[in-house]
Amino acid sequence: MRAALILLALLFSVAAYAQTLQTDSLINLAKKEKNDSVKVARLYEIAKKYAAVSEPEMDRYFKEGMLLAQSKKLFTLYQQGMNDQAVQYLLKGKYDKALAITDTAVAAGIKNKVADEFARTYFVKTNIYYALKSYTESNRFAKMALAMYTQTNNKLRLGNVSQSIGNNHYALGEFDDALKYYYDASAFYEQAKAFDMQAQIYSNLGVMNVNLKNFDIAEGFYNKALAIYIKGKNANGELLTNYNIGALLHGQKKYKEAATVSEQTLRLSRSLQNKKVETSSLSVLASCFERLNDTAKAEYYFNELFTTLERYNDDESLVIAYNNYAMFISGLNQIDKAITYQYKAIAIARSEVGLKKYMHSLFSTLSSFYNAKNDYAQAFAYKDSQQIYKEAVINETSNNKLLELQTKYETQQKEGKILLLSKADSIKSLQILAQQSAIDRNLYSIAQQQLALAEDSILLFTQNEVILQGKLDASLKEEKINALTKEGLQKQLALQQEQAAAAQKRQVLYFLLIGTLLTSALVFLAFYQRSKKKQANAEALAQKNLLQSVLETEEKERSRIAKDLHDGIVQDLTSIKFNLQSAAQTAPGLLQEQIQTIFKAVDTAAKDVREISYQMMPLTLKELGLVKAIEELLGRSLAKNNIQHHFEHFGIEERLPEKIEVTVYRICQELVNNTIKHSGATEVSLLLQLRNNVLQLTYEDNGRGFNVATTQKGIGLNSLGSRVEMVKGSLEFDASAETGTTAYIRIPVS
């Protein structure tokens, strides 16, 4: 262990050294740069590379670049550094830090008068407040940025800001204002020839007009966006816009046209491997052909949808699809088939915590199916279940709304304080802009004076030319002197080159040594870990084999004892009963009563022995299979204890492997015994389903639950875990004193 830690420390040191070399190389590249503007840009580039690795290093290089820009009076680059740093914190989700940086940037922008980058500062603030869902505050800064970009006539930036304002109005539900700014953004993007951005705006306008029920206008915008995407060969944009058009036509009940568009969308989504659009298109197609009364095509697309959702393991969408299909075929008077698919939807929703929100709706639909069959008892029972789940969802929703209102109240208080501060900033900004205008007029006057001085400078230049000629003659003399020393400098240069070559050789040897040490360390560590893993695997395998041997031996012994009891003692007791009956017929009256008493005792003993034989190894499991054996187990064990039970099973059409059938039966037997002995339950529900080669068992009772984390495991729980592990399955408990116990068991079936 100590050796492994030393090796890890060595590896860490070498990795840190390599990182330091890379950092030094980047710093040296920046240090060698003579142009200050390029140097600042490179420092910002280094900072961005470190954004995902080390926040302190990122801040360090941004600071170094901004200090250099400030010292050289490169105010635009200085402003850019603060904007870039704020954007990095925005991307990290650290909004308070990003806002603090932009506050500093606003003060710098007012002071240094850098138009485009100052406007960008306000735009960065716009995006931060949008991320914080403070849409009103986001709009305030966006409009300040819009005013500044209008002065610089930056069409692309004007488009970006207008789109952001539109997004804010859309989020606030102010659709008319959102439309206005989306139209403006579209015009700016067209002038800037940013056609993909323009297409995105057209898509947004389409969505907006759908919300405003302007369907024809929405379709027009979608078609404009589609034309741009096709021309620009933007396949993803074409895919999403096609889907929006199909959904729009479906909403207008133009099912034939919607089906044509959705079939194109389906083909394109499969070529681009877009899972979400593929499944959504299948759902739209199934709905279209259902409403066109084309039962064959509706069935085809529903089955395609089921297969696709199962392949993608999208259980939530599968629950919705099964429910929609059940309602579809119920309209065709296929009520029994509809009930089967509704049970499938319920089984999936019940087995996953996140899907229980659908339970009340699923039970309500199932109740209507039984009502259509005139099975009013079942309809009433499932209506009662629907009400229970509905109340649970309402309680959860109410709690969430209370939390949301509290958060909204606290956010509004903060926004109020920010708004007061922002008003003061705006007043200062106007005052400074007025001062800036006066300064610009003074600068114009100074420029005229400088022009006059430039004319005088031309005369001085002529005089300086004569002086420079004299200096040129002197430099020629110095060149002759330098030629004499050139030979000495060449010798010195050769010596320096030899020293550099020697240093390079030493560096190569040093790296070779580090590489050798690193390789040796990796080989040793790999060998150590492999040996340790091999030993652990051997121990685990031995323990698993021992456990399997014990359980197999136990099953064989159970089977032997059950056979001995059934073929031996039970037969003997039966023979004794016949003999007693025969003796009772000829015995005197008093003796006849005694014989009847003995007969009853023998009969009771025979039944008890037969029950013990059944518990040891039920004949039904061997001859009829798992499903019939479980039905008999529940009937025999729970009925005599006045416990109601519900047993449902899906997908088990054939016999399962003997080992799995015996294991699942023993698990059910242990769960039933626990319910009878410990829970005090009055109702038990058991669901058994085979899906995607996985056997899923869900067992619920309404008795007293137990704390899974704190309850000490006894023989029963340990036996359950061992049996599940033996068939490579998984076991989970969900138990509480109020809701009873639920066991989830999953076993792979090859």
C-alpha positions in Angstrom: 0.0 0.0 0.0 2.8 2.4 0.9 4.6 1.6 -2.4 1.4 2.4 -4.3 1.0 5.7 -2.5 4.7 6.6 -3.3 4.1 5.7 -7.0 0.9 7.8 -7.1 2.8 10.8 -5.6 5.5 10.4 -8.2 3.0 10.3 -11.0 1.3 13.4 -9.7 4.6 15.2 -9.5 5.5 14.3 -13.1 2.1 15.3 -14.3 2.3 18.6 -12.4 5.8 19.2 -13.9 4.4 18.6 -17.4 1.6 21.1 -16.8 4.1 23.6 -15.5 6.2 23.2 -18.7 3.1 23.8 -20.8 2.2 26.9 -18.8 5.8 28.3 -19.0 5.8 27.7 -22.7 2.5 29.7 -23.1 3.8 32.5 -20.9 7.1 32.7 -22.7 5.3 33.0 -26.0 3.4 36.0 -24.6 6.5 37.5 -23.1 8.4 37.4 -26.4 5.6 39.2 -28.2 6.7 42.8 -28.9 3.3 44.1 -30.0 1.4 45.1 -26.9 -2.1 44.6 -28.4 -1.2 41.1 -29.6 0.4 40.3 -26.2 -2.8 41.3 -24.4 -4.9 39.2 -26.8 -2.7 36.2 -26.2 -2.9 36.6 -22.4 -6.7 36.6 -22.7 -6.5 33.5 -24.9 -4.4 31.7 -22.2 -7.0 32.8 -19.6 -9.9 31.3 -21.6 -8.0 28.0 -22.0 -7.6 27.8 -18.2 -11.3 28.5 -17.6 -12.3 24.9 -17.5 -9.2 23.8 -15.6 -8.2 26.3 -12.9 -10.3 29.4 -12.0 -7.4 31.1 -10.1 -5.1 30.7 -13.2 -7.9 32.1 -15.4 -8.2 35.1 -13.2 -4.4 35.6 -13.0 -4.0 35.8 -16.8 -7.1 38.0 -17.3 -5.6 40.3 -14.6 -2.2 40.4 -16.2 -3.7 41.2 -19.6 -5.9 43.9 -18.3 -3.1 45.6 -16.3 -0.9 45.6 -19.5 -3.8 47.1 -21.5 -4.5 49.7 -18.9 -0.8 50.7 -18.6 -0.5 51.1 -22.4 -3.9 52.9 -22.6 -5.4 50.2 -24.7 -8.8 50.9 -23.3 -10.8 48.8 -25.8 -8.8 45.7 -25.0 -9.0 46.5 -21.2 -12.9 46.6 -21.5 -12.8 43.4 -23.6 -10.9 41.6 -20.9 -13.5 42.4 -18.2 -16.3 41.4 -20.6 -14.6 38.1 -21.5 -13.9 37.3 -17.8 -17.6 38.0 -17.0 -18.7 35.7 -19.8 -16.6 32.9 -18.4 -18.2 33.2 -15.0 -21.7 33.4 -16.7 -20.9 30.1 -18.4 -19.9 28.6 -15.1 -23.2 29.7 -13.5 -21.5 32.0 -11.0 -23.8 34.9 -11.7 -22.9 37.1 -8.6 -19.2 37.0 -9.7 -20.1 37.9 -13.3 -22.3 40.8 -12.2 -19.5 42.2 -9.9 -17.1 42.2 -12.9 -19.6 43.9 -15.2 -20.3 46.6 -12.6 -16.6 47.4 -12.7 -16.7 47.3 -16.5 -19.5 49.8 -16.6 -17.5 52.3 -14.5 -14.5 51.7 -16.8 -16.6 52.1 -20.0 -18.0 55.4 -18.8 -14.5 56.7 -18.0 -12.7 55.4 -21.1 -15.4 56.0 -23.7 -15.0 52.7 -25.7 -18.2 52.5 -27.6 -18.6 48.9 -28.9 -17.0 47.1 -26.0 -18.9 49.3 -23.5 -22.2 48.4 -25.3 -21.1 44.7 -25.1 -20.7 45.1 -21.3 -24.4 46.0 -21.1 -25.2 43.1 -23.4 -23.3 40.7 -21.1 -25.4 42.1 -18.2 -28.5 41.4 -20.3 -27.6 37.7 -20.6 -26.7 37.4 -16.9 -30.1 38.7 -15.7 -31.8 36.5 -18.4 -30.1 33.5 -16.8 -31.3 34.7 -13.4 -34.9 34.9 -14.9 -34.9 38.7 -14.0 -36.4 39.5 -17.4 -37.4 43.1 -16.6 -33.9 43.9 -15.4 -32.4 42.1 -18.4 -34.5 44.2 -20.8 -33.3 47.5 -19.1 -29.7 46.7 -19.8 -30.5 45.3 -23.3 -32.1 48.6 -24.3 -29.1 50.6 -23.1 -26.9 48.3 -25.2 -29.3 48.8 -28.2 -29.0 52.6 -27.9 -25.2 52.4 -28.0 -25.0 49.9 -30.9 -27.4 52.2 -32.8 -24.7 54.9 -32.6 -22.0 52.6 -33.9 -24.4 51.0 -36.5 -23.2 47.5 -35.7 -26.0 45.5 -37.5 -25.0 42.1 -36.2 -24.9 43.3 -32.6 -28.2 45.2 -33.1 -29.7 41.9 -34.2 -28.4 40.0 -31.2 -29.7 42.6 -28.7 -33.1 42.9 -30.4 -33.5 39.2 -30.2 -32.6 39.2 -26.5 -35.2 41.9 -25.9 -37.8 39.8 -27.8 -36.9 36.7 -25.7 -37.4 38.7 -22.5 -40.8 40.0 -23.6 -41.7 36.4 -24.7 -40.8 35.1 -21.2 -42.9 37.8 -19.6 -45.9 36.8 -21.7 -45.8 40.2 -23.6 -46.2 38.7 -27.1 -46.9 41.9 -29.0 -43.7 43.5 -27.8 -41.8 40.3 -28.4 -43.0 40.3 -32.0 -41.9 43.9 -32.6 -38.3 43.2 -31.5 -38.2 39.9 -33.4 -39.1 41.7 -36.5 -36.4 44.3 -35.8 -33.8 41.5 -35.2 -34.8 39.9 -38.5 -34.2 43.1 -40.4 -30.8 43.7 -38.7 -29.6 40.1 -39.5 -30.7 40.5 -43.1 -28.6 43.6 -43.4 -25.6 41.9 -41.7 -26.1 38.9 -44.0 -26.3 36.6 -40.9 -28.9 34.3 -42.6 -28.8 31.4 -40.1 -29.6 33.9 -37.3 -32.4 35.4 -39.5 -33.8 31.9 -39.9 -33.8 31.4 -36.2 -35.7 34.6 -35.7 -38.3 33.4 -38.3 -38.7 30.2 -36.3 -39.2 32.2 -33.1 -41.8 34.4 -34.9 -43.5 31.2 -36.0 -43.8 29.9 -32.5 -45.0 33.4 -31.3 -47.8 33.5 -33.9 -48.8 29.9 -33.0 -49.3 31.1 -29.4 -51.3 34.1 -30.7 -53.5 31.7 -32.9 -52.2 33.4 -36.1 -51.6 30.0 -37.8 -51.3 31.2 -41.4 -48.7 33.8 -40.4 -46.9 31.2 -38.3 -46.7 28.8 -41.3 -45.4 31.7 -43.5 -42.5 32.3 -41.1 -41.7 28.6 -40.8 -41.5 28.4 -44.6 -39.2 31.4 -44.7 -36.9 29.8 -42.1 -37.0 26.5 -44.0 -36.0 28.1 -47.3 -32.9 29.7 -45.6 -31.9 26.5 -43.9 -32.2 24.5 -47.2 -30.2 27.1 -49.1 -27.5 27.2 -46.5 -27.5 23.4 -46.2 -28.2 23.5 -42.5 -29.7 20.0 -42.0 -30.5 20.4 -38.2 -32.3 23.7 -38.8 -34.3 22.1 -41.7 -35.2 19.2 -39.4 -36.5 21.3 -36.5 -38.4 23.6 -38.8 -40.0 20.7 -40.7 -41.2 19.3 -37.4 -42.7 22.6 -36.3 -44.6 22.8 -39.6 -45.9 19.3 -39.1 -47.0 20.0 -35.6 -48.7 23.3 -36.7 -50.6 21.5 -39.5 -51.7 18.8 -37.0 -52.9 21.6 -34.6 -55.0 23.0 -37.4 -56.5 19.6 -38.0 -54.9 19.4 -41.5 -54.0 15.8 -40.8 -53.2 14.7 -44.4 -50.7 17.6 -45.0 -49.3 17.1 -41.5 -48.7 13.4 -42.2 -46.8 14.2 -45.4 -44.5 16.7 -43.7 -44.0 14.4 -40.7 -43.0 11.5 -42.9 -40.2 13.7 -44.4 -39.2 14.8 -40.9 -39.0 11.2 -39.7 -36.7 10.2 -42.6 -34.4 13.2 -42.0 -34.4 12.7 -38.2 -33.2 9.1 -38.7 -30.4 10.1 -41.1 -29.3 12.7 -38.5 -29.8 10.3 -35.6 -32.0 12.9 -33.7 -33.8 10.6 -31.2 -36.2 13.3 -29.8 -37.5 14.5 -33.2 -37.7 10.8 -34.4 -40.0 9.8 -31.6 -42.0 13.0 -31.7 -42.6 12.5 -35.5 -43.8 8.9 -34.9 -46.2 10.2 -32.3 -47.6 12.9 -34.7 -47.9 10.4 -37.5 -49.8 7.9 -35.3 -52.2 10.7 -34.3 -52.7 11.9 -37.8 -53.7 8.5 -39.2 -55.8 7.8 -36.2 -57.9 10.9 -37.0 -57.9 10.1 -40.7 -59.5 6.7 -39.7 -56.6 4.8 -41.4 -56.4 2.1 -38.8 -53.7 0.1 -40.5 -51.2 3.0 -40.7 -52.1 4.2 -37.2 -51.3 0.7 -35.9 -48.1 0.6 -37.9 -46.8 4.0 -36.5 -47.9 3.1 -32.9 -45.9 -0.1 -33.1 -42.9 1.8 -34.6 -43.2 4.3 -31.7 -43.2 1.5 -29.1 -40.2 -0.3 -30.6 -38.2 3.0 -30.9 -39.0 4.1 -27.3 -38.1 0.7 -25.9 -34.8 0.9 -27.8 -34.0 4.3 -26.4 -35.2 3.3 -22.9 -37.6 6.3 -22.8 -40.0 4.9 -20.2 -41.9 8.2 -19.6 -42.8 8.6 -23.3 -43.6 4.9 -23.5 -46.2 5.3 -20.7 -47.8 8.1 -22.6 -47.7 6.1 -25.9 -49.3 3.0 -24.3 -52.1 5.2 -22.8 -52.7 7.0 -26.2 -52.8 3.6 -28.0 -55.2 2.2 -25.4 -57.6 5.0 -25.9 -57.3 4.7 -29.7 -58.2 1.0 -29.8 -60.9 1.4 -27.2 -62.6 3.6 -29.8 -62.5 0.5 -32.1 -64.4 -1.5 -29.4 -61.2 -3.5 -28.6 -61.7 -3.0 -24.9 -59.8 -6.0 -23.6 -56.8 -5.1 -25.7 -57.0 -1.5 -24.5 -57.1 -2.8 -20.9 -53.9 -4.9 -21.6 -52.0 -1.9 -22.9 -53.3 0.3 -20.0 -51.9 -2.3 -17.6 -48.6 -2.1 -19.4 -48.5 1.7 -18.9 -49.4 1.4 -15.2 -46.8 -1.3 -14.7 -44.0 1.0 -16.0 -45.3 4.1 -14.2 -45.6 2.2 -10.9 -42.1 0.8 -11.1 -40.4 4.2 -11.4 -40.8 7.0 -8.8 -40.6 9.8 -11.3 -43.5 8.5 -13.3 -46.1 8.1 -10.5 -47.4 11.6 -11.4 -49.2 9.8 -14.3 -50.9 7.2 -12.1 -54.2 9.1 -11.3 -54.8 9.7 -15.1 -53.9 6.1 -16.0 -56.3 4.7 -13.4 -59.0 7.1 -14.5 -58.8 5.9 -18.1 -58.6 2.2 -16.9 -61.8 2.8 -14.9 -63.6 4.1 -18.0 -62.6 1.0 -19.9 -64.1 -1.3 -17.2 -67.2 0.9 -17.1 -67.5 0.3 -20.9 -67.4 -3.4 -20.2 -70.2 -3.0 -17.6 -67.7 -4.3 -14.9 -68.8 -1.6 -12.4 -67.0 -3.2 -9.4 -63.6 -3.0 -11.1 -64.4 0.5 -12.5 -65.3 1.7 -9.0 -62.1 0.2 -7.6 -59.8 1.8 -10.1 -61.7 5.1 -9.8 -60.9 5.0 -6.0 -57.2 4.3 -6.8 -57.2 7.3 -9.2 -58.5 9.6 -6.5 -55.8 8.5 -4.1 -53.0 9.3 -6.6 -54.7 12.6 -7.6 -54.8 13.8 -4.0 -51.1 12.9 -3.7 -50.2 14.9 -6.8 -52.2 17.9 -5.7 -50.5 18.0 -2.3 -47.0 17.8 -4.0 -48.0 20.6 -6.5 -49.3 22.8 -3.6 -46.0 22.5 -1.7 -44.0 23.3 -4.9 -46.1 26.4 -5.5 -45.6 27.6 -2.0 -41.8 27.3 -2.4 -42.1 29.0 -5.8 -44.0 32.0 -4.4 -41.6 32.4 -1.5 -38.6 32.4 -4.0 -40.4 34.9 -6.3 -41.1 37.2 -3.3 -37.4 37.2 -2.3 -36.3 37.7 -5.9 -38.6 40.7 -6.3 -37.2 42.3 -3.2 -33.7 41.9 -4.6 -34.7 43.3 -8.0 -36.3 46.3 -6.3 -33.0 47.2 -4.7 -31.1 46.6 -8.0 -33.5 48.9 -9.8 -32.9 51.8 -7.4 -29.1 51.5 -7.9 -29.5 51.2 -11.6 -31.5 54.4 -11.9 -28.7 56.3 -10.2 -26.2 54.7 -12.7 -28.3 55.9 -15.6 -28.4 59.5 -14.4 -24.6 59.5 -14.0 -24.3 58.0 -17.5 -26.3 60.8 -19.1 -24.2 63.4 -17.2 -21.0 61.9 -18.4 -22.3 61.6 -22.0 -23.0 65.4 -21.9 -19.5 66.1 -20.7 -18.1 63.8 -23.4 -19.9 65.9 -26.1 -18.3 69.1 -24.8 -14.9 67.4 -24.7 -15.3 66.3 -28.3 -15.9 69.9 -29.4 -12.7 71.0 -27.6 -10.8 68.2 -29.3 -11.9 69.5 -32.7 -10.6 73.0 -31.9 -7.3 71.5 -30.7 -7.0 69.5 -33.9 -7.2 72.7 -36.0 -4.4 74.2 -34.0 -2.3 71.0 -34.5 -2.8 71.3 -38.3 -1.2 74.8 -38.2 1.7 73.5 -36.2 2.2 70.7 -38.7 2.9 73.3 -41.5 5.7 74.8 -39.4 7.1 71.3 -38.8 7.7 70.9 -42.6 10.2 73.8 -42.5 12.0 72.2 -39.6 12.2 68.9 -41.5 14.2 70.4 -44.3 16.8 71.7 -41.8 16.9 68.4 -40.0 17.7 66.7 -43.4 21.1 68.4 -43.6 21.9 67.4 -40.0 21.0 63.8 -40.7 23.4 63.6 -43.7 26.2 64.5 -41.3 25.2 61.8 -39.0 25.1 59.3 -41.9 28.8 60.0 -42.7 29.7 59.4 -39.1 27.8 56.1 -39.1 29.8 54.9 -42.1 33.0 55.4 -40.1 31.5 53.4 -37.2 30.6 50.6 -39.6 34.2 50.2 -40.6 35.2 49.9 -36.9 32.4 47.3 -36.3 33.7 45.1 -39.2 37.0 44.7 -37.3 35.1 43.3 -34.3 32.8 41.0 -36.3 35.3 38.1 -36.4 35.5 38.1 -32.6 31.7 38.1 -32.3 31.5 35.1 -34.6 33.8 33.1 -32.4 31.7 34.0 -29.4 28.5 33.0 -31.1 30.0 29.6 -32.1 31.0 29.0 -28.4 27.4 29.9 -27.3 26.0 27.4 -29.9 28.2 24.6 -28.5 27.0 25.4 -25.0 23.3 25.4 -26.1 23.8 22.0 -27.8 25.3 20.6 -24.6 22.4 22.0 -22.6 19.9 20.4 -25.0 21.5 17.0 -24.7 21.3 17.3 -20.9 17.6 18.2 -21.2 17.0 15.1 -23.5 18.7 12.8 -21.0 16.6 14.3 -18.2 13.4 13.7 -20.0 14.5 10.1 -20.9 15.2 9.5 -17.2 11.8 10.8 -16.2 10.1 8.7 -18.9 11.9 5.6 -17.7 10.9 6.2 -14.1 7.3 7.0 -15.2 7.1 3.8 -17.3 8.5 1.7 -14.5 6.1 3.2 -12.0 3.1 2.5 -14.3 4.2 -1.1 -14.9 4.6 -1.7 -11.2 1.3 -0.1 -10.3 -0.5 -2.0 -13.0 1.0 -5.3 -11.9 0.1 -4.5 -8.2 -3.5 -3.5 -9.0 -3.9 -6.5 -11.3 -2.7 -8.9 -8.6 -4.9 -7.3 -6.0 -7.9 -7.4 -8.3 -7.2 -11.0 -9.2 -7.0 -12.0 -5.5 -10.3 -10.1 -4.8 -12.0 -11.7 -7.8 -10.9 -15.1 -6.7 -12.2 -14.6 -3.1 -15.5 -13.3 -4.5 -15.8 -16.2 -6.9 -15.1 -18.7 -4.1 -17.7 -17.1 -1.8 -20.2 -17.0 -4.7 -19.6 -20.7 -5.5 -19.9 -21.6 -1.8 -23.2 -19.7 -1.6 -24.5 -21.3 -4.8 -23.5 -24.7 -3.6 -25.3 -24.2 -0.2 -28.5 -23.0 -1.9 -28.5 -25.8 -4.5 -27.9 -28.4 -1.7 -30.7 -26.8 0.3 -33.1 -27.1 -2.7 -32.1 -30.7 -3.3 -32.6 -31.5 0.4 -36.0 -29.7 0.4 -37.0 -31.8 -2.6 -35.9 -35.1 -1.0 -37.7 -34.3 2.3 -40.8 -33.3 0.5 -40.8 -36.5 -1.5 -40.2 -38.6 1.6 -43.0 -36.9 3.4 -45.4 -37.2 0.5 -44.6 -40.9 -0.4 -43.9 -42.1 3.2 -45.6 -40.5 6.2 -48.6 -39.1 4.3 -49.3 -42.5 2.7 -48.9 -44.2 6.2 -51.3 -41.7 7.8 -53.8 -42.2 5.0 -53.6 -46.0 5.5 -54.2 -45.5 9.3 -57.2 -43.4 8.5 -58.7 -46.2 6.4 -58.1 -48.7 9.1 -59.7 -46.5 11.7 -62.8 -46.0 9.5 -63.0 -49.8 9.1 -62.7 -50.5 12.8 -65.3 -47.8 13.7 -68.0 -49.6 11.7 -67.8 -52.8 14.0 -66.8 -51.2 17.3 -69.3 -50.6 20.3 -70.8 -47.1 20.7 -68.3 -45.8 23.4 -65.3 -47.2 21.5 -66.6 -45.8 18.3 -66.5 -42.2 19.7 -62.9 -42.7 20.8 -62.0 -44.0 17.3 -63.6 -40.9 15.7 -61.5 -38.7 17.9 -58.3 -40.5 16.9 -59.4 -40.4 13.3 -59.7 -36.5 13.4 -56.3 -36.2 15.0 -54.7 -38.4 12.3 -56.5 -36.5 9.6 -55.2 -33.2 11.0 -51.7 -34.6 11.2 -51.9 -35.8 7.5 -53.0 -32.3 6.4 -50.1 -30.7 8.3 -47.6 -33.0 6.9 -49.0 -32.5 3.4 -48.7 -28.7 3.9 -45.1 -29.0 5.1 -44.4 -31.1 2.0 -45.9 -28.4 -0.2 -43.9 -25.7 1.5 -40.7 -27.7 1.0 -41.3 -28.2 -2.8 -44.7 -27.5 -4.4 -45.8 -29.9 -7.1 -47.5 -27.1 -9.0 -44.1 -25.3 -9.6 -42.6 -28.4 -11.2 -45.6 -29.4 -13.4 -47.4 -26.1 -14.3 -44.7 -23.4 -13.9 -44.0 -20.2 -12.0 -47.2 -18.2 -12.6 -49.6 -21.0 -11.5 -47.3 -21.8 -8.5 -47.4 -18.1 -7.3 -51.2 -18.0 -7.7 -51.5 -21.1 -5.6 -49.0 -19.8 -3.0 -50.9 -16.5 -2.6 -54.3 -18.3 -2.4 -53.2 -20.9 0.1 -51.0 -18.6 2.4 -52.9 -15.3 2.4 -56.5 -16.5 2.2 -56.4 -18.3 5.6 -54.9 -15.2 7.2 -57.7 -12.9 5.8 -55.3 -11.0 3.5 -56.7 -9.8 0.2 -54.3 -10.2 -2.8 -54.0 -8.9 -6.4 -51.6 -10.8 -8.8 -50.9 -9.5 -12.3 -48.4 -10.8 -14.9 -47.3 -9.8 -18.4 -45.0 -11.1 -21.1 -44.5 -14.6 -19.6 -45.7 -16.9 -22.4 -43.3 -19.8 -21.9 -41.6 -21.7 -19.0 -38.5 -19.9 -17.6 -35.2 -21.7 -16.7 -35.8 -24.0 -13.7 -33.2 -22.1 -11.6 -34.9 -18.8 -12.1 -38.4 -20.2 -11.4 -37.3 -21.8 -8.1 -35.4 -18.7 -7.1 -38.4 -16.3 -7.8 -40.8 -18.7 -6.1 -38.6 -18.8 -2.9 -38.4 -15.0 -3.0 -42.2 -14.7 -3.2 -42.5 -17.3 -0.4 -40.2 -15.3 1.9 -42.0 -12.0 1.1 -45.4 -13.6 1.9 -44.1 -15.1 5.1 -42.7 -11.7 6.2 -46.0 -10.0 5.5 -48.0 -12.6 7.5 -45.6 -12.6 10.5 -44.5 -9.0 10.8 -46.5 -6.4 8.8 -50.1 -6.8 9.9 -51.2 -6.1 6.3 -54.7 -6.5 5.0 -53.8 -6.3 1.3 -51.0 -7.6 -0.9 -50.2 -6.7 -4.6 -47.8 -8.6 -6.8 -46.8 -7.6 -10.3 -44.6 -10.0 -12.4 -43.5 -8.9 -15.9 -40.9 -10.0 -18.5 -39.7 -7.1 -20.6 -36.5 -6.7 -22.7 -35.1 -10.0 -21.3 -35.5 -8.8 -17.7 -37.9 -10.4 -15.2 -39.3 -7.6 -13.0 -41.1 -8.4 -9.7 -42.9 -5.7 -7.7 -44.3 -6.8 -4.3 -46.4 -4.4 -2.2 -48.3 -4.7 1.1 -50.1 -2.0 3.1 -48.9 -3.1 6.6 -46.2 -1.8 8.9 -43.0 -1.0 7.0 -39.5 -1.0 8.3 -36.4 1.3 8.0 -34.2 -0.4 5.4 -31.1 1.5 6.6 -31.4 0.8 10.3 -33.2 -2.6 10.5 -30.9 -5.4 11.4 -31.0 -8.1 8.7 -32.2 -11.5 9.8 -32.2 -14.8 8.1 -35.1 -13.9 5.9 -33.6 -10.7 4.4 -30.2 -12.3 4.1 -31.7 -15.3 2.2 -33.5 -12.9 -0.1 -30.3 -11.0 -0.9 -28.3 -14.2 -1.5 -30.9 -15.8 -3.8 -31.2 -12.6 -5.9 -27.4 -12.3 -6.1 -27.1 -15.9 -7.2 -29.1 -15.2 -10.4 -27.2 -11.8 -11.0 -30.3 -9.8 -10.1 -30.9 -6.7 -8.0 -33.1 -6.1 -4.9 -34.4 -2.8 -3.6 -36.9 -2.0 -0.7 -39.1 1.1 -0.3 -40.6 0.9 3.1 -42.2 3.1 5.8 -44.5 2.8 8.8 -47.3 4.7 6.9 -47.2 3.2 3.4 -46.1 -0.4 4.1 -43.4 -2.2 2.2 -42.5 -2.4 -1.5 -39.9 -4.7 -2.9 -38.4 -4.2 -6.5 -36.6 -7.2 -7.9 -35.0 -7.4 -11.4 -33.5 -10.6 -12.8 -31.9 -10.9 -16.2 -33.2 -13.8 -18.3 -31.0 -15.1 -21.1 
